[in-house]
Amino acid sequence: MDREAYACWVREPGAAEIRPVTLPAPGPDEVLVRARYSGVSRGTETLVFAGRVPPDQYAAMRAPFQDGDFPGPVKYGYLSVGVVEQGPADLLGRTVFCLHPHQSAYVVPATAVVPVPDGVPPARAVLAGAVETAVNALWDAAPLIGDRVTVIGAGMVGCCVAALLARFPGVDVELVDTDVRKAGVAGALGVRFAHPDDASGDRDLVVHASATGAGLQRSLDLLAPEGTVVELSWYGDRPVQVSLGGSFHSGRLTVRSSQVGMVAPARRGRRSYADRLALALDLLDDPAFDALITGASRFTELPDVLARLSTGDLPALCHLITYDDGE
């Protein structure tokens, strides 16, 4: 029997709404998931909400299980945690993570969900997508014991990178952001905080996640000779200008992209995307990550939440969306 659910759609740039969705009965290799939480990825989702995905990136920016097309109407999102209500016996009743848009229930292939470890609270598990991006970035960056590493941009992804780097032995980690209120988050993650004007120099590695040209320029300025910037920012349709004079050539500096959707080349052939996501969920068995969930709203409030995040009226790292009654 078909079942009704509800999903959040960006109707047009700058406007979202909740719409009913009719779910099919799950097939033998599918699961029916009742959502408990989803997370709003502030950087990417506000670009989608504002209609700022460049046309040449429409295909690359498609989320798994996305409906519609950019700039809208489009159903978007990819940080969902729920409970399997129908499906294979080994998944029935399990709390799972899925790269699914904001929706109260959904039917997907069983292979599209990853069980959440028992030690990870379901609300914290919405961070799995950001931690998975951070895992891939560090596979690309390959920091060494004793490296001096700076993360510029204390958003959700930048903070996840810093949290993982804090576990590397002998690595000096500094989290840099223009918002000095992020110092408290840095402390919770176990790393040092600095404003860009006061950031340490002579760095072996800088991970850039501020999505600003000024942040990328500062990343280059902080590098030691032969140093590398790993670029994690997604700029949408905004042009970025940096100066490649000065020490860029004489210092033999490197800027490299960390591609979010593809497994890092050093692990390709040995690690699948599912492996990376399962690792991210295991790494979330750490209460330090709770500092990244900075607010919560009911699912019915999500259209307003997206609008407020887009204008900056609602500051957030990861904003939690709740679905269950009473939460």
C-alpha positions in Angstrom: 0.0 0.0 0.0 1.3 3.5 -0.9 2.1 5.8 2.0 2.2 9.6 2.1 5.2 11.5 3.3 6.3 15.2 3.1 9.3 16.7 1.5 10.9 20.2 1.4 11.2 21.7 -2.1 12.9 24.9 -3.3 10.1 26.1 -5.4 12.2 28.9 -7.0 15.3 30.7 -5.9 14.6 32.2 -2.5 11.4 30.3 -1.7 10.9 26.8 -0.3 7.8 24.9 0.7 6.7 21.5 2.2 4.9 19.2 -0.4 3.2 15.9 0.0 5.0 12.8 -1.5 3.4 9.4 -2.3 5.8 6.6 -1.4 5.7 3.2 -3.2 5.7 0.0 -1.3 9.3 -1.1 -0.9 10.6 -3.9 -3.1 12.6 -6.9 -1.9 15.9 -5.1 -2.0 14.6 -1.7 -0.7 14.0 -0.1 2.7 11.3 2.2 4.0 13.0 4.8 6.3 11.1 7.0 8.7 13.2 10.2 9.1 14.1 11.3 12.7 16.6 14.0 11.9 18.2 15.8 8.9 21.0 18.4 8.8 21.2 21.5 6.8 24.5 21.9 5.1 24.6 25.7 5.3 27.2 26.4 2.6 25.9 24.2 -0.2 22.2 24.3 0.6 22.1 28.1 0.8 23.6 28.3 -2.6 20.9 25.9 -3.9 18.2 27.9 -2.1 19.4 31.1 -3.6 19.6 29.6 -7.1 23.4 30.2 -7.4 24.5 26.8 -8.8 26.2 27.5 -12.1 24.5 25.9 -15.1 27.7 24.0 -16.0 27.6 22.4 -12.6 24.0 21.2 -12.6 25.0 17.6 -13.2 27.9 17.6 -10.8 25.8 19.2 -8.0 23.0 16.7 -8.2 22.4 15.1 -4.8 21.5 11.4 -4.5 17.7 11.0 -4.7 17.3 14.6 -5.8 14.0 15.4 -7.6 13.6 18.3 -10.0 16.4 20.4 -11.4 18.3 23.6 -10.6 17.4 26.4 -10.1 14.0 25.0 -9.2 11.7 23.4 -8.4 14.2 21.1 -6.8 14.1 18.7 -3.7 17.6 18.9 -2.2 19.6 17.8 0.8 21.8 14.9 1.8 22.1 14.5 5.6 19.3 12.3 6.7 19.0 9.9 9.7 16.1 7.6 10.3 14.8 4.2 11.3 14.1 1.4 8.9 10.5 0.4 9.2 10.4 -2.1 6.3 13.2 -3.9 4.7 15.7 -6.8 5.0 15.8 -8.4 8.4 19.4 -7.2 9.1 18.3 -3.6 8.7 14.8 -3.7 10.2 14.5 -1.4 13.2 18.1 -0.1 12.7 19.0 3.6 12.8 20.6 4.5 9.5 22.2 7.4 7.6 21.2 8.1 4.1 22.2 10.8 1.5 18.6 11.8 1.0 16.9 15.2 0.8 14.8 16.5 3.7 11.8 14.3 3.7 9.7 12.7 6.5 9.9 9.2 5.0 11.4 7.6 1.9 12.0 4.4 0.0 15.5 3.7 -1.2 17.7 0.7 -2.2 19.0 -1.1 0.9 22.5 -0.4 -0.3 21.9 3.3 0.0 21.7 3.3 3.8 24.5 2.8 6.3 23.8 1.7 9.9 24.7 4.2 12.6 27.0 2.6 15.2 25.4 2.1 18.6 27.7 4.6 20.3 26.7 7.5 18.0 23.6 9.4 18.9 21.2 9.7 15.9 21.2 13.5 16.0 25.0 13.6 15.8 24.9 11.1 12.9 23.6 13.8 10.5 27.2 15.1 10.5 28.3 11.9 8.6 28.3 13.7 5.3 30.6 16.5 6.5 32.9 14.1 8.3 33.1 11.9 5.1 34.1 15.0 3.2 36.8 15.7 5.8 38.0 12.1 5.6 38.4 12.5 1.8 40.2 15.8 2.2 42.7 14.3 4.6 43.3 11.4 2.3 44.1 14.0 -0.4 46.2 16.1 1.9 48.1 13.2 3.6 49.4 15.2 6.6 52.5 13.8 8.2 53.5 13.5 11.9 54.8 16.8 13.1 53.2 18.9 10.3 52.0 22.4 11.0 48.5 22.6 9.6 45.9 25.4 9.4 42.3 25.1 8.6 40.7 28.3 7.3 37.0 28.5 7.6 35.3 27.2 10.8 32.1 26.1 9.0 30.8 22.6 9.3 33.3 21.0 7.0 36.3 23.0 8.2 35.5 22.1 11.8 35.2 18.4 10.9 38.7 18.6 9.3 40.1 20.3 12.4 38.5 17.7 14.7 40.1 14.8 12.8 43.5 16.6 12.6 43.4 17.0 16.3 43.8 13.2 16.6 47.0 13.1 14.5 50.1 12.7 16.7 52.4 15.6 16.8 50.4 17.8 14.4 50.0 21.4 15.3 46.5 22.4 14.3 45.1 26.0 14.1 41.5 26.8 13.1 41.1 30.2 11.5 38.0 32.2 11.0 36.9 35.9 10.9 34.2 35.1 13.5 35.9 35.1 16.9 32.9 33.4 18.4 34.1 30.2 16.8 36.9 30.1 19.3 34.6 28.2 21.6 34.0 25.6 19.0 37.7 25.3 18.3 38.3 24.7 22.0 35.6 22.0 22.2 37.4 20.3 19.2 40.8 20.4 20.9 42.5 22.8 18.5 43.9 26.4 18.7 41.9 29.3 17.2 43.1 32.5 15.5 41.6 35.4 13.5 43.1 35.6 10.0 45.1 38.6 11.0 46.8 36.7 13.8 47.1 33.3 12.1 50.4 31.4 12.4 52.7 31.4 9.3 55.2 28.9 7.9 52.6 26.2 7.6 53.2 22.9 5.8 49.6 22.5 4.9 46.5 24.7 4.8 43.0 23.3 4.3 40.8 26.0 2.9 37.0 25.9 3.6 35.9 29.5 3.9 34.5 29.8 0.4 35.9 33.3 0.0 38.7 34.7 -2.2 40.2 36.4 0.8 40.4 33.1 2.6 42.1 31.4 -0.3 44.6 34.3 -0.5 45.3 34.0 3.2 45.8 30.3 2.8 48.6 30.9 0.3 50.2 33.6 2.4 50.5 31.3 5.4 52.3 28.5 3.6 56.0 27.5 4.1 58.1 26.9 1.0 56.8 23.7 -0.8 53.6 24.0 1.2 50.2 22.9 -0.1 46.7 24.4 0.0 43.9 21.8 -0.2 40.8 23.6 -1.5 37.5 22.4 -0.1 35.4 25.4 -0.8 32.4 25.4 -3.1 32.0 28.9 -4.6 28.9 28.4 -6.8 28.8 31.1 -9.4 31.1 33.5 -7.6 34.4 34.4 -9.2 37.5 34.1 -7.1 40.6 36.3 -7.5 44.0 35.6 -5.9 47.5 36.9 -6.4 49.9 34.4 -7.7 52.9 36.8 -7.6 55.1 37.1 -4.6 56.2 33.7 -3.2 53.8 31.5 -5.2 56.3 30.5 -7.8 59.6 31.0 -5.9 58.2 29.1 -2.9 56.9 26.3 -5.2 53.5 26.4 -3.6 50.7 24.1 -4.5 46.9 24.5 -4.7 44.9 21.3 -5.1 41.2 20.5 -5.1 39.7 17.8 -3.0 36.9 16.4 -5.0 33.9 15.7 -2.7 32.1 12.9 -4.6 35.1 10.8 -5.8 37.3 8.7 -3.5 40.7 10.2 -3.1 43.2 8.8 -5.7 45.5 7.3 -3.0 42.6 5.1 -1.8 40.9 4.5 -5.1 40.6 0.8 -5.8 41.0 -0.1 -2.1 38.2 2.0 -0.5 34.7 2.4 -1.8 32.4 5.4 -1.2 30.5 3.2 1.3 33.7 2.4 3.1 34.4 6.1 3.5 30.9 6.8 4.8 31.0 3.9 7.3 34.4 5.3 8.5 32.9 8.7 9.0 30.1 7.3 11.1 32.6 5.4 13.3 34.6 8.6 13.8 31.5 10.3 15.1 31.7 8.2 18.2 33.1 11.3 19.9 31.1 13.9 21.9 33.4 16.7 20.7 31.4 16.7 17.4 28.2 17.8 19.3 29.7 21.4 19.3 28.9 21.5 15.5 25.2 21.2 16.0 24.3 24.8 16.8 20.5 24.9 16.6 17.4 22.8 15.9 14.0 23.4 14.3 10.9 21.3 13.4 10.6 20.0 9.8 7.6 22.3 9.2 9.9 25.3 9.9 12.5 24.3 7.3 11.4 26.7 4.5 11.9 29.6 7.0 15.1 28.1 8.3 16.6 28.0 4.7 15.6 31.6 4.1 17.2 32.8 7.4 20.4 30.8 6.8 20.6 32.3 3.3 20.4 35.9 4.5 22.7 35.2 7.5 19.9 36.0 10.0 20.3 32.5 11.5 24.0 31.8 12.1 24.8 28.1 12.2 27.3 25.4 11.6 24.9 22.4 11.3 21.3 23.2 11.9 19.3 20.1 13.0 15.9 19.4 11.6 13.7 17.1 13.7 10.8 15.0 12.5 9.5 12.9 15.5 6.7 14.3 17.6 7.8 15.7 20.9 11.4 16.4 19.8 
